[in-house]
Amino acid sequence: MKRRFFIEKTTLAAMTTVVGAELVFGAKIPIGYTPLALQDPDPFKLFSKDNRMSVLNSKPWNIEAKAHLLDDKITPNKFMFIRNNGLIPENIDASSWTLTIDGESVKEKKTYTLADLKAKFRVHTYQLTLECGGNGRSEFDPPAKGNQWTIGAVSCAKWTGVRLRDVLEDAGIKDDAVYIGYHAADIHLSRNPEKEPISRGAPMAKVMQEETLLAFQMNGKDIPLAHGYPLRLVAGGWPASVSGKWINRISIRNKEHDGAKMTGTAYRVPCKPVAPGEKVADEDMCIIESMPVKSLITYPMSGAILKKGQKLNIRGHAWAGELEVAKMEYSIDFGSTWISCSLDKPANRLAWQHFSASVDFPKEGYYEVWSRATDSQGKAQPMLVPGWNPKGYLNNACHRIAVKIS
Amino acid sequence: MKDENLNKGIRGTYRVLIVICALLVVIAIGSVYFFEKTDADLVEIDNSIIDPEKIENGVHLRTGFIDAIGMQETITNCTSCHSAQLVIQNRMNKERWQTTIKWMQETQNLWELGDNEDIIIDYLVKNYPPSSKGRREALTNVEWYELKD
C-alpha cells in the first residue's frame, strides 16, 4: 500500500537534494506541472483527470477510463485516456510554435505559425473516435507485450482545426507522394535528443480525407497538454497513434513512412492469421489501418442489482473505424438470442454512435448483458477474443456487464 | 507564611503557564484556518521517496516490485527509462523477455546487461509468471450495488 502526504513546494527544493540531482526540475515549471519532477505524483490533478481513471504506467504516462466513465456523448477531458510513448514536452510556447511541411514529395518546404494556420485555412470541427490500437490487450493469451489496456483506451471528443489536406496542398504535393510522417516535440524515454519516441503517419488516402485535421482545440478549448497542446494531428477511426500529439513537422514521403513505431512489429498485426503464441517475422507483419467494429455499454456500471420486474435501461456507444455501425444488439443469455437496440446516426463520419435498449429479465438470478455491434460491411464483434497477434492489438470482443435480479 | 508565599508563587506560575498554553492552542488553531495552504502550494509526495529502500509486506514500496532475489538488479537496470508498473504489467516467459531486452537495446538505448540479464529474467519469470486466460475470462471483482429506477 502506498501512503501519501503533502508538503509545501518550498520544501521541494530541499527534498530534491535528498532524492538526487535527477529529480531536480527547478521552480520554472508552471503550477500543476511541478509534480512531474517526482517519481509518483498525482496524475489526476496533473492532467485534470477523474480519480476513478486507471493509471497503467507513470513513466511514460498511460491512463485509461472505465466503461461507465465513458457515458458522455462527447468525451470530456477528465475521462479521456492518455497514451504516451515518450515524455511530455517541457516548456511549450504556443506563440512561437511552428509547423514545417517537408519531405521528398513536398513541392516547397514551408513553415507556418499557429496564427498562420488559423488565419490562412478554413477551420472545421468534427467529433472523432480515437482508440488505442492496443485497447483490450490485457485479454490476449499468451499475454502480449505492452501496456495492459482493458477497455478504456477510447474516446470521442470534438476536435477543431484546419484540414491537413489544405495545409499540404498549400505547400504543394508532388505526384509521387505515398505517405505522410509526423514529427513531434515529445522526448524519448532515454532523453536522447537524437531519438523520437514515436513518429507515425498515414497513407495519402487517409491524409486527404475531410475529417483528417491539424487540431488546435479539443471540446472548444485549447487541447490539454497531455493530449497534444498546441497542435495535434487527428485521424479518426485509425489507431490513435496515427493522431500524433505536439506536432511540429510533417513530412510528405515518396514511400511508406519509416519513423519510430512505423516499422518492426509496432502497430502491426500478422498479414496472415497465426496460432496463439506463434513467432512472426517482421516482414510478415502488416500496418494496422482502420480499427474494427466495437461497442461499450456505458450505463449502467457493471454490478447492478435490480428487483424482479424492474426494467433495465442500458445505453452506450458503438464505432467501426472507417465504417459506420449498421446494427446494434444485446444478449442476456450468452449469445443464444440477440435483441436489437435503437442506434443513432453518428454526429459526423468517424464519430461513435449511441445506442440504447430497455431490458427485461425473465426471473431472478445472475445475468450478463452483452453488446454486439455490426458494421456496414456485415462484420460483427466476436464474443471471444479475436485472432491472437504478437503485440495484442485489435481486441474488439463484445463488451459485457454483470447484473443480478433479486 | 513562607510556605504559603511559595505556594502562591507556584500557583501564579501555573496560571501564567496555563494562559500561555491556551494562547498557543488558539494561535495554532487560528493558523490552520488563516494560513492553510491552498492546493496550489502543496505537492503530493509518496512517502516512499523519503525512504526509497523501504519494503513492506514483501513489496518494495517505491516501485511496487516483489522483494526477491534479483529485485535490486531489476530496479537498477529497468526503471531509469520507464516505470516499474510497465514491467509488472507484462507477463512473459524467458525467451520473450530476452527478445524484449534485445529490442530495448536495439531501439531504446538500453545498455548491455552482462551477467545481470539472467538474474533479471529469472526474477521476472519467477515472480511475475504468465497465467492462462483462455479465450474469454469470467467477469471477476464485480462490485455489486442496488440500482434504483
Boltz contact constraints between the chains, C-beta under 6 A:
constraints:
  - contact:
      token1: [A, 2]
      token2: [B, 46]
      max_distance: 6.0
  - contact:
      token1: [A, 3]
      token2: [B, 47]
      max_distance: 6.0
  - contact:
      token1: [A, 4]
      token2: [B, 44]
      max_distance: 6.0
  - contact:
      token1: [A, 6]
      token2: [B, 42]
      max_distance: 6.0
  - contact:
      token1: [A, 6]
      token2: [B, 44]
      max_distance: 6.0
  - contact:
      token1: [A, 7]
      token2: [B, 45]
      max_distance: 6.0
  - contact:
      token1: [A, 8]
      token2: [B, 41]
      max_distance: 6.0
  - contact:
      token1: [A, 9]
      token2: [B, 41]
      max_distance: 6.0
  - contact:
      token1: [A, 9]
      token2: [B, 43]
      max_distance: 6.0
  - contact:
      token1: [A, 12]
      token2: [B, 43]
      max_distance: 6.0
  - contact:
      token1: [A, 19]
      token2: [B, 49]
      max_distance: 6.0
  - contact:
      token1: [A, 31]
      token2: [B, 40]
      max_distance: 6.0
  - contact:
      token1: [A, 34]
      token2: [B, 43]
      max_distance: 6.0
  - contact:
      token1: [A, 35]
      token2: [B, 43]
      max_distance: 6.0
  - contact:
      token1: [A, 39]
      token2: [B, 49]
      max_distance: 6.0
  - contact:
      token1: [A, 40]
      token2: [B, 46]
      max_distance: 6.0
  - contact:
      token1: [A, 42]
      token2: [B, 44]
      max_distance: 6.0
  - contact:
      token1: [A, 57]
      token2: [B, 83]
      max_distance: 6.0
  - contact:
      token1: [A, 57]
      token2: [B, 85]
      max_distance: 6.0
  - contact:
      token1: [A, 57]
      token2: [B, 86]
      max_distance: 6.0
  - contact:
      token1: [A, 58]
      token2: [B, 83]
      max_distance: 6.0
  - contact:
      token1: [A, 59]
      token2: [B, 82]
      max_distance: 6.0
  - contact:
      token1: [A, 59]
      token2: [B, 83]
      max_distance: 6.0
  - contact:
      token1: [A, 141]
      token2: [B, 133]
      max_distance: 6.0
  - contact:
      token1: [A, 142]
      token2: [B, 130]
      max_distance: 6.0
  - contact:
      token1: [A, 143]
      token2: [B, 91]
      max_distance: 6.0
  - contact:
      token1: [A, 143]
      token2: [B, 130]
      max_distance: 6.0
  - contact:
      token1: [A, 145]
      token2: [B, 90]
      max_distance: 6.0
  - contact:
      token1: [A, 148]
      token2: [B, 89]
      max_distance: 6.0
  - contact:
      token1: [A, 189]
      token2: [B, 81]
      max_distance: 6.0
  - contact:
      token1: [A, 189]
      token2: [B, 82]
      max_distance: 6.0
  - contact:
      token1: [A, 190]
      token2: [B, 81]
      max_distance: 6.0
  - contact:
      token1: [A, 190]
      token2: [B, 109]
      max_distance: 6.0
  - contact:
      token1: [A, 192]
      token2: [B, 109]
      max_distance: 6.0
  - contact:
      token1: [A, 300]
      token2: [B, 147]
      max_distance: 6.0
  - contact:
      token1: [A, 302]
      token2: [B, 142]
      max_distance: 6.0
  - contact:
      token1: [A, 303]
      token2: [B, 142]
      max_distance: 6.0
  - contact:
      token1: [A, 303]
      token2: [B, 143]
      max_distance: 6.0
  - contact:
      token1: [A, 303]
      token2: [B, 144]
      max_distance: 6.0
  - contact:
      token1: [A, 303]
      token2: [B, 145]
      max_distance: 6.0
  - contact:
      token1: [A, 304]
      token2: [B, 147]
      max_distance: 6.0
  - contact:
      token1: [A, 305]
      token2: [B, 144]
      max_distance: 6.0
  - contact:
      token1: [A, 305]
      token2: [B, 146]
      max_distance: 6.0
  - contact:
      token1: [A, 306]
      token2: [B, 147]
      max_distance: 6.0
  - contact:
      token1: [A, 384]
      token2: [B, 135]
      max_distance: 6.0
  - contact:
      token1: [A, 384]
      token2: [B, 136]
      max_distance: 6.0
  - contact:
      token1: [A, 385]
      token2: [B, 135]
      max_distance: 6.0
  - contact:
      token1: [A, 385]
      token2: [B, 136]
      max_distance: 6.0
  - contact:
      token1: [A, 402]
      token2: [B, 139]
      max_distance: 6.0
  - contact:
      token1: [A, 402]
      token2: [B, 142]
      max_distance: 6.0
